[in-house]
């Protein structure tokens, strides 16, 4: 049974599947096989909202749904009032050992339930508005001198930030002062500097008494400041996803060692309580966690992430520091196809025809055909399966009354539409699928 879904939400999900990408939102509509993780995730989010911090490593082969899982987790957190950010780790764009760069990507991708990326400036302004409201609530007689009351409360709120990140606190004071005086250029410059952006005008930094640029350790301190601002702006925490960490296996040895040590340092800081309100998630393949070019290269990191996966996957502990995604089976793939078809039919011009023409038997046939074209590796099938289901089948059934996919559609898969992993599994440039 498909729940009530807004036209916009449905359109965004279907459009993403048509493109062959993971939707940015609406993932609860497609979540198959993730119920077993939900109680543990909710417990951990509650702990983070209460001032704790959580680190989680997600393990899965290519196509197992790591990105889907982390976005589903982030969406769940957004509904609970959290902020969320997703950072793609990359040797050239976002090297993990340059935490100042990672921090900048966090602010660029930061979002809340009401603010899309980048929500950093909106969060700052929300923080200031909340500060003024709290100052007046604490002292209704302060209306005559709101600025002084806000200054007093500001210093109280920034006491913790000043201890660990004095530059971030200086910038916050300067930002508020610039807004109060109507100096938009300085306010913009300081907001950019707090967001980790390079090449901020020296005049803006001088106005707040700031010198220098953000470095690796400054990035960690600024993350503390961001968490404080989020909490005071009404967001109980931040879900931060570091995606595709397995790319570290392909970088130069010295760079890899620095990145692995930076990851170990981050985990230790999370566990020490330095980042209250942070839910930090990384994703990687089994080869990254178990191979000598990944986590095992740094013994202290391997020890922190060690989990025994020798038991039946049914008994995996969702509360463990590292969890594995089992990947899709044919049955779960068909169940996912059913959800997508039903969701599509809700907004279709001919829902009855969609349901009747693309019935469960056809979903089964298409799933087996795509899996066969990828060497029977069901785990990497979902992306292409859903792309063809939406773009090649459902769209045509919806638009052409006489279209029958069993008669008029001979599906093929070309190398151009595949990822590297899919091409390796297919081992062919152009494959006709047998339906």
Secondary structure, DSSP 8 states (H G I E B T S, - for coil): ------HHHHHHHHHHHHHTS--SS-GGGT--S-HHHHHHHHHHHHHHHTT--EEEEEE--TTS-HHHHHHHHHHHHHHTT-EEEEEE-BTTTB-TT-HHHHHHHHHHH-B-SS--S--HHHHHHHHHHHHHHHHHHH-GGGGGGHHHHHHHHHHHHHHHHHHH-HHHHHHHHHHHHHHHHT-HHHHHHHHHHHTT-SS--HHHHHHTT--S---HHHHHHHHHHHHHHHHHTT---EEEEEE-GGGGGGS-HHHHHHHHHHHHHHHHHHHHTTTTTEEEEEEE-HHHHHSTTTGGGSHHHHHHH-----S-GGG--TTSSEEE-----HHHHHHHHHHHHHHHHHT-TTHHHHHHHS-HHHHHHHHHHHHHHTTT-GGGTHHHHHHHIIIIIIHHHHH-TT--HHHH---EEEGGGS-HHHHHHH-SSEEE---
